[in-house]
């Protein structure tokens, strides 16, 4: 029975709660007890008798032996196997043991159990935690198995521990174990992690890393629960926050262990007579946590389908936008309110109150689209009682049709002149006081706002104002397993050298963002050019532990006019604005970083005669190859 | 005029000696003086006036300006440009300067000079040493240029320095600068290194690293020369050894700087009247070093064409060898002498002198080929006066034809029985005292000797002897830029997951080899299997500096019988044997290692029902993906 309906379909994967059980050769009873009676959605159950050792079978007429599995495939319906059972691979296996017999037995058993789980069409199997710090042989064997799997997922069980004592020997950070294992298995997307949540949690920053990993399950031992005033199990605030994070990242909770809370019998009498599952109160608490989560805001619900979904950035200069695209962007009222505020401030600065009735300000909207900035500008004029003459310059003839209709409909004929022309090539008959544009992409300059405005500033007065007056791009290193795997799935170089627009969700941000390129308008300097180079150093917080950088999240912030800004850089983002998702610059090969050794990153904006592109690379701690040399994989056409 | 003819064609590339010159706008005179008079083969000359700065040209009617190059393309014949001039890119350029104007001027100049060199069809250009420890923007620009080059080679000038003081700030090891630069340029094969040889040399081990790199030139300043008793320039013993190493690795010497040796005028009178080039005595000394090198041994000359040439390993079990292959291997007399010694010792051990005339030893050659082991065995019997009965078992019907002829020709009909059959399936009519085989590959077991002998030991007596009685494989980490690039040129995964047989030459061995897998014969244990797993730790010598591991060189050593061994492991290799080149296991992505952090490597020998294969990976300092999972790219068929 799913944990709850609140939060809706969007949390479907985390709605299910499992329970870890011991081996049983009576699976139907196991299910009946834990699911029908207990209310759990599935069991995490061993598939093979834990006393089984292949080497002990030898010579005992092994040809006639039957694997000591938990029950014939026929004891459950196929749909029951797949929806109610997650296989638990024998926890005694140790593929990196010094003992060769144990190693061989482990490999044989692992392969037999996975083959059996595949035969049963299970959805997932839990792999036991590697026994030591070395896991290469285990990883080799799992990697062999992964090549043959189609639907079965493997969850590697890893304890959620990170000691802050970096001097001690042995494993202090379980993330490193996971990282080695998945690098050896080459980021296989069928390999995920199941975290054993302990009663003590590592630092907040180190926990954050897991949000960029493929965490499928959080296994919470009954020992990790506290006891509330009424004697019921509950979790610490930090645990609650962590579990809420897992719910939001499609990870399921599995309850594990023996009941350690002695509940008052009498107080719970509505299930009188029937047997109550000993772990029911833990399940109830998990369901309570699930249900008390804030429902997602409306906009967030709309955008759920875009979470971690890679989109190619727009090419608005080379291509004309479609009506649908205009439609979406025009709905972003927050953005146009900011523009209106900026234009209003500029008008008041330029035209003193006493001249408001005589001075006419020439305002040109360059890239007018279907008119939202024309409307915002006229509203700013009305609000400030300033007189405007508006030119709406638009290169897309399809949008110009709409513009003409708009002007007629609103009765703006005397004020607004429509120019059907590319702003870079228009010969204006007069010069503008104010140039208003919305040419910014997720990374600021990536839709060639600099080149367009350089062209348009020919018809801006020397003391004229550009709105926006400047914009700056930002990046930060991220762990983003899903994005990396989605890029890798294309199996070519080009996709690793392309920045994507993406609503980042399952992403761990490893350090605060830093500014990259800034452009200021107008810029009448003859030496000006739009090539840029920036070297950045990122330091991981000292308590974060090591991390894997799959690429960089990119943002922008723009100064529209004076204190009116607009942007998506997380710490200063304009609230309730949805026109831009962040951009993601992938790395061809993820780079491991450690606190204390900074990540040195280089970004270039390169300009050719017909295109603009970015190149990027990491030079420290390990140099990567240059990405997108000469714009070979990605560019924006002029 | 090339340095000398001794050593022959095989050293052709290093036969040429260049001289570094200043800028001259009279290139014909420059050539006449340095080549015709001076005796050098080419000049390393600036192509552009060093006072040129693109930013100073602006506004000076730049449309009518001509680039201040060293001379029109017409002043030399095309063949003169290409064979006598190596371009020297302006040494003032600094693409990683904080000064943006200098950075932009540098980029423009670099691109103009390379374009000019391409126009002249030069063979190579020398890029100046990066100015600081950071070189990302320089590398980005060079990488852009490399994408457009077809024949022009770029030599990055790097001083040959390595401070042993690891605690000091800044660059202490120029190899690291080179390594960053070429990693950023993704190992482009058109990018090589030119080393400035200083008067002080780093440690021997750290110098060794350069033998695995693509070093094209050693630029020796006149300051680095010592003065001999007669006042002439000479080099220290360590310098001489280094230069000899460069000669052997196709690197050319370039003499640089002002003459600093005042030669006695009178003593050199054979060029009376004509002007003598001031650097002539340095050139003469370099030629002397070239000429005094030992000529290559005959076998080495034969094998020159195989140096660093990747060959797929044989599949002698699945395929039948060709006559040509038998021919080559049969010529390796050293190998058969070792076999003869082993058989002789075994015969003497098995048959005491007093029974020599009565006891007949049954010896079976399994995989007899065209008979060399039959001959060696019979010679051993003759030498020891023991009586033999020989079975020659061979699966290749073509070789059996030769065997029959051999037996007839030699009159061995009464002693040798030929069995045309795969040893794994032959039903022998009697059992053998001695089983002789030569089934070893470069990596010992890689041609499936274990599987073949497991099959053949059915017809070995319980106290019988196998020759070889055991064999062990070895690996060591290597820097091997050329091999890596040749593997990469295939642009697929499979070639990175294939071991190659290769005569290693331009390879830096980074640590002593270690043993991997051992097989012993006969092995009658029922628990025996031929799967193997070995974890190895390699430590770089502490004075070696960091290094890049492109893969692993593999070898074998085999105990034929007691103290008679046979092998190619470098420290114990059997001299004058040429049947085996080493094997090379590539890494998909080179791994950087540092002294003090061991390289942890894993090798597996995996056995399926129809094939045997290796998997390998590195787990530390950085985990690589598993190589050749399930034998997907390379396997040996059973």
Boltz contact constraints between the chains, C-beta under 6 A:
constraints:
  - contact:
      token1: [A, 136]
      token2: [B, 602]
      max_distance: 6.0
  - contact:
      token1: [A, 136]
      token2: [B, 619]
      max_distance: 6.0
  - contact:
      token1: [A, 137]
      token2: [B, 533]
      max_distance: 6.0
  - contact:
      token1: [A, 140]
      token2: [B, 615]
      max_distance: 6.0
  - contact:
      token1: [A, 140]
      token2: [B, 626]
      max_distance: 6.0
  - contact:
      token1: [A, 143]
      token2: [B, 626]
      max_distance: 6.0
  - contact:
      token1: [A, 143]
      token2: [B, 629]
      max_distance: 6.0
  - contact:
      token1: [A, 144]
      token2: [B, 629]
      max_distance: 6.0
  - contact:
      token1: [A, 144]
      token2: [B, 630]
      max_distance: 6.0
  - contact:
      token1: [A, 147]
      token2: [B, 629]
      max_distance: 6.0
  - contact:
      token1: [A, 147]
      token2: [B, 630]
      max_distance: 6.0
  - contact:
      token1: [A, 180]
      token2: [B, 623]
      max_distance: 6.0
  - contact:
      token1: [A, 183]
      token2: [B, 623]
      max_distance: 6.0
  - contact:
      token1: [A, 184]
      token2: [B, 617]
      max_distance: 6.0
  - contact:
      token1: [A, 184]
      token2: [B, 623]
      max_distance: 6.0
  - contact:
      token1: [A, 184]
      token2: [B, 626]
      max_distance: 6.0
  - contact:
      token1: [A, 186]
      token2: [B, 625]
      max_distance: 6.0
  - contact:
      token1: [A, 533]
      token2: [B, 137]
      max_distance: 6.0
  - contact:
      token1: [A, 602]
      token2: [B, 136]
      max_distance: 6.0
  - contact:
      token1: [A, 615]
      token2: [B, 140]
      max_distance: 6.0
  - contact:
      token1: [A, 617]
      token2: [B, 184]
      max_distance: 6.0
  - contact:
      token1: [A, 619]
      token2: [B, 136]
      max_distance: 6.0
  - contact:
      token1: [A, 623]
      token2: [B, 180]
      max_distance: 6.0
  - contact:
      token1: [A, 623]
      token2: [B, 183]
      max_distance: 6.0
  - contact:
      token1: [A, 623]
      token2: [B, 184]
      max_distance: 6.0
  - contact:
      token1: [A, 625]
      token2: [B, 186]
      max_distance: 6.0
  - contact:
      token1: [A, 626]
      token2: [B, 140]
      max_distance: 6.0
  - contact:
      token1: [A, 626]
      token2: [B, 143]
      max_distance: 6.0
  - contact:
      token1: [A, 626]
      token2: [B, 184]
      max_distance: 6.0
  - contact:
      token1: [A, 629]
      token2: [B, 143]
      max_distance: 6.0
  - contact:
      token1: [A, 629]
      token2: [B, 144]
      max_distance: 6.0
  - contact:
      token1: [A, 629]
      token2: [B, 147]
      max_distance: 6.0
  - contact:
      token1: [A, 630]
      token2: [B, 144]
      max_distance: 6.0
  - contact:
      token1: [A, 630]
      token2: [B, 147]
      max_distance: 6.0
